[in-house]
Each structure stands twice: as structure tokens, then as C-alpha cells.
């Protein structure tokens, strides 16, 4: 088979990476009793998050609208980082949520909730053990080494909505990785890399967890979210360095995720410091 050429726009330019079946995804996900109101698949866009935020703010998206791109040319990560990948090599999608029953103070749990859902769905559909790095990275094991295979980004959309964006490397080969520390489901030994069932599994898990969380008015303990996130979080129990805004950093053991979704770090000075934003570096295995 000829290698993938990113400049080749043919729908079947790479048979190892077939296109998503938008009609089948809609049949599976958009139902009367479902969270999902629409599923749109576009061939290429800058950022599904930017596009869906714009639609939501313009009143052109209902809660549960899903936008999927076969290729993102300006995918957004945390801290304004850019993220790109070959066409049809991963899952790149955003979902519009409007959690009216949940106090805005608890909306910070949405990226963590999405992480739990993505890990749950991929474990079921791809047979890959995944772990979560606080706050929103998805880790897989490649040749005994922990690698980042995906990430999550939440953005406000108007006064009453949030768009959650997810990017997961599915079939990236070693020579296609953007950085050596990256990974993919295929490199982690996934039993299945067909993106249609992977996306369905992730979105069904998201619907399940979002329903539980909303039903508990966003309470992370009552919904079981806090406990489940902690159980799957590879950051807890490790020595970490938190690189904080203002060029400050702290080093210590990550001991908990508190009720606000913050990472609690126990420093050598005996202080437990909650971190709500920043980059976390794993300094050694748990």
C-alpha cells in the first residue's frame, strides 16, 4: 500500500484510514431519548472547538450537537498550543453542552468528566488500557513507556454553554508522531482502530457520565465522578512538578483531586497545595 500523502484529498487516499460514516453515526447516536441532537462530519477545518463555539453563540447549535473533523489544521490544546495530525488518523471532535442544573462553579469538572468518558469508551472499544494525566491528557503505554495519545479542551460558549473538544491519536505510526513522547492507540496495541465504533463508544460513555453528573447537580462525590477519576488518574501517588502561572513551580507528591477538581500536591515543607491550573510534569513513576 502506498504511504499516506497529506496533500491527497481523495476520499479513499488511504484505505487503512477509511472515512467516518456520518449517516451511520447519526442513526446510532441521535435518538429522541439521547443527549445528542446532531452529528456533523466535515472533511477539514481549523478547529472543531472554534467552529462549534461560534455556532452555539450564534444560536445555531442545540445541546448535544457534535462536530467531527476528518482533519484539523489548527487543533487547539491547552495554553494555546496547536495540534495537528494526518487526515483520518484520529478522533477530532467537539460536543456542545448546556448543564443548566449545575452551578457554574462545578463546570470545571467537565474536562475531567470527559477524560473519564474517553478512557472508558476506548477501553471498551479498543481494548487499550488508558490512564488520565491531570487535568486532561490521555495516556497509553507504548513499549513499556507512558505516552500522551490524546487531550481534552473545554471552552465557554455564551453565558450558558460549554464546548468540550477531544483529540485522540488512533492510527498514527511512529514516524508520524509530532513529538517522541506522543503515542497512539495503534502503537499501544489496540485490538480495533475502526474510528466509527470508537467514536460511538466514547460518546455513549460521555452521555452516561454527563447524565449522572447532571442528575447529581454537578456534585462530583454523589455522581461517583471524583472517585472514578482518581482511580484512573496516573498523576496521583507520583512526585510531580507543577509549573504555574507567573513562572512559579512547586514540587511534591500528588495526593488527591479535591472537590473542585484541583490537584492537591503535598510539598516537602509539609504544605498541601491545591493546583487549579498549570502544567504537571511526572518526575517519577508511582
C-alpha positions in Angstrom: 0.0 0.0 0.0 1.3 3.4 -0.9 2.1 5.7 2.1 -0.4 8.4 3.1 0.1 11.7 1.4 -1.4 14.6 3.4 -1.8 16.6 0.3 -4.0 14.0 -1.4 -7.7 14.9 -0.7 -9.2 11.8 -2.3 -11.8 10.3 -0.1 -10.0 6.9 -0.4 -6.5 8.2 -0.5 -5.5 5.7 2.3 -7.6 2.5 2.6 -6.0 1.9 6.1 -7.8 5.1 7.2 -11.3 5.0 5.8 -13.6 7.9 6.3 -16.2 8.1 9.1 -19.7 7.1 8.1 -21.7 10.2 9.2 -25.1 8.7 8.4 -24.4 5.6 10.5 -23.1 7.7 13.4 -26.3 9.8 13.3 -28.5 6.7 13.3 -26.6 5.3 16.3 -26.5 8.4 18.4 -29.3 10.9 17.5 -32.4 9.5 19.1 -35.4 11.0 20.9 -34.1 9.9 24.3 -30.5 10.7 23.6 -28.3 13.6 24.6 -27.2 14.0 21.0 -29.1 16.4 18.8 -26.9 16.4 15.7 -23.7 14.8 14.4 -21.9 16.6 11.6 -18.7 15.3 10.0 -16.6 17.7 8.0 -13.6 16.8 5.9 -11.3 19.5 7.2 -11.4 22.5 9.5 -9.1 24.6 11.6 -10.6 23.7 15.0 -13.9 21.9 15.7 -14.0 23.7 19.1 -13.8 27.2 17.4 -16.4 26.2 14.9 -18.9 24.8 17.4 -18.4 27.7 19.9 -19.3 30.1 17.0 -22.4 28.0 16.1 -23.5 27.9 19.7 -23.0 31.6 20.3 -25.0 32.4 17.1 -27.8 30.2 18.4 -27.2 27.6 15.6 -26.5 24.6 17.9 -28.7 22.8 20.4 -27.3 21.0 23.4 -25.7 17.7 22.3 -24.5 19.0 18.9 -21.4 17.0 17.9 -18.9 18.3 15.3 -16.3 15.9 14.0 -13.5 16.6 11.6 -11.6 14.1 9.5 -8.6 16.5 9.7 -7.9 19.6 11.9 -5.4 22.1 10.6 -5.3 24.3 13.7 -6.5 22.0 16.5 -6.2 23.7 19.9 -4.6 22.3 23.1 -4.3 23.8 26.5 -2.3 27.1 26.9 -2.9 28.0 23.2 -0.9 25.1 21.9 -1.5 23.8 18.4 -2.1 20.2 17.5 -2.2 18.7 14.0 -2.3 15.1 12.7 -2.7 13.3 9.3 -6.2 13.2 7.9 -8.4 10.4 9.3 -5.6 9.3 11.7 -7.6 10.1 14.9 -10.8 11.2 16.5 -11.1 15.0 16.5 -14.5 16.2 17.7 -16.3 18.7 19.9 -19.6 18.5 21.8 -21.8 21.4 22.9 -23.2 21.0 26.5 -25.6 23.2 28.4 -25.6 22.0 32.0 -28.4 24.3 33.3 -29.0 22.3 36.5 -25.3 22.5 37.5 -23.9 25.5 39.3 -21.3 27.2 37.2 -18.7 26.7 40.0 -18.8 23.0 39.2 -18.4 23.3 35.4 -14.6 22.9 35.9 -15.4 19.1 36.3 -16.4 18.9 32.7 -12.9 18.2 31.2 -12.3 15.6 33.9 -15.6 14.0 33.3 -14.8 13.9 29.6 -11.5 12.3 30.4 -13.2 9.5 32.3 -15.7 9.0 29.4 -13.0 8.9 26.8 -10.9 6.4 28.8 -14.0 4.3 29.4 -15.1 4.2 25.8 -11.6 3.5 24.4 -11.0 0.7 26.9 -14.3 -1.0 25.8 -13.9 -0.5 22.1 -10.2 -0.5 21.5 -9.1 -2.9 24.3 -6.4 -0.4 25.4 -5.6 0.4 29.0 -5.7 4.2 29.2 -4.8 6.5 32.1 -5.5 10.1 32.8 -2.9 12.7 33.5 -4.3 15.6 35.4 -6.1 17.6 34.2 -6.9 16.4 30.7 -4.3 14.3 29.0 -5.0 10.7 27.9 -2.0 8.3 28.4 -1.3 4.9 26.8 1.6 2.6 27.2 3.9 2.0 24.2 6.8 -0.4 24.6 6.6 0.0 28.4 6.7 3.8 28.3 3.9 6.2 29.1 2.9 8.3 26.1 0.3 11.0 25.5 -2.3 9.8 23.0 -4.9 12.5 23.4 -6.2 15.6 25.1 -9.3 17.5 26.1 -10.1 21.2 26.0 -13.2 23.0 27.4 -14.3 26.4 26.2 -17.2 28.6 27.3 -19.8 29.1 24.7 -22.0 32.0 25.6 -23.4 32.5 29.1 -24.9 29.1 29.5 -22.9 26.6 27.5 -19.6 24.8 27.2 -17.9 23.2 24.2 -15.7 20.2 25.0 -13.1 19.2 22.4 -11.4 15.9 22.2 -8.5 14.7 20.2 -7.2 11.2 20.2 -4.4 9.7 18.1 -5.8 6.4 16.7 -3.6 5.0 13.8 -0.6 7.3 14.0 2.6 5.4 13.1 5.9 6.0 14.9 7.3 8.1 12.1 4.2 10.3 12.1 4.3 11.3 15.8 4.6 15.1 16.3 7.0 14.5 19.2 8.8 11.4 20.5 6.7 11.5 23.7 3.4 11.1 21.8 1.6 7.8 21.3 -1.4 6.3 19.6 -3.9 3.6 20.1 -2.4 1.5 17.3 1.1 1.8 18.9 -0.4 0.8 22.2 -1.6 -2.5 20.7 -5.3 -1.6 20.2 -7.4 -4.6 19.1 -9.6 -2.3 17.0 -8.8 1.0 15.3 -12.0 1.5 13.3 -12.9 5.0 14.3 -16.7 4.6 13.9 -17.2 2.2 16.9 -14.5 4.1 18.8 -16.4 7.4 18.5 -19.7 5.7 19.3 -18.3 4.1 22.4 -16.7 7.4 23.6 -19.9 9.4 23.0 -22.1 6.9 24.8 -19.8 6.9 27.8 -19.9 10.7 27.7 -23.7 10.7 27.7 -23.7 8.3 30.6 -21.3 10.2 32.8 -22.8 13.6 31.9 -26.3 12.3 32.8 -25.0 11.1 36.2 -23.2 14.3 36.9 -26.2 16.5 35.9 -28.5 14.3 37.9 -26.4 15.0 41.0 -26.4 18.7 40.2 -22.7 18.5 39.4 -21.7 17.1 42.8 -18.5 15.1 42.0 -18.8 12.9 45.0 -22.5 12.0 44.7 -22.2 11.3 41.0 -19.2 9.0 41.6 -17.1 11.1 39.2 -14.5 12.2 41.8 -13.8 8.6 42.9 -13.7 7.3 39.3 -11.4 10.0 38.1 -9.0 9.4 41.0 -9.0 5.7 40.3 -7.9 6.2 36.7 -5.6 9.1 37.3 -1.9 8.3 36.7 -0.8 11.5 38.3 -1.9 10.6 41.9 0.8 9.0 44.1 3.6 10.4 42.0 6.2 13.0 42.6 5.3 15.9 40.2 6.4 19.4 39.3 3.6 21.9 38.8 4.6 24.7 36.5 2.2 27.5 37.5 1.2 30.9 36.0 3.7 33.6 36.8 6.7 31.3 36.3 6.3 29.7 39.7 6.6 26.0 40.2 6.1 23.6 43.1 7.4 20.0 43.6 5.8 17.4 45.7 3.6 14.3 45.8 0.2 14.4 44.0 -2.1 13.1 46.8 -5.7 13.9 45.8 -8.1 15.5 43.4 -10.3 17.8 45.6 -14.0 18.6 45.3 -13.2 21.5 42.9 -11.3 19.2 40.6 -7.9 20.7 41.6 -4.8 18.6 42.1 -3.6 18.6 45.7 0.2 18.5 46.0 2.0 17.7 49.3 5.2 19.6 49.3 8.4 18.8 51.3 7.6 21.7 53.5 4.5 19.8 54.7 2.0 22.0 52.9 -0.9 20.6 50.9 -1.3 23.0 48.0 -4.3 22.7 45.6 -3.4 23.5 41.9 -6.2 24.6 39.6 -4.3 25.5 36.5 -0.8 24.7 35.2 1.4 22.1 33.6 2.1 19.0 35.5 5.3 17.1 34.9 5.6 13.5 36.2 9.0 13.2 37.7 9.0 9.5 38.5 6.6 6.5 38.3 4.2 5.8 41.1 
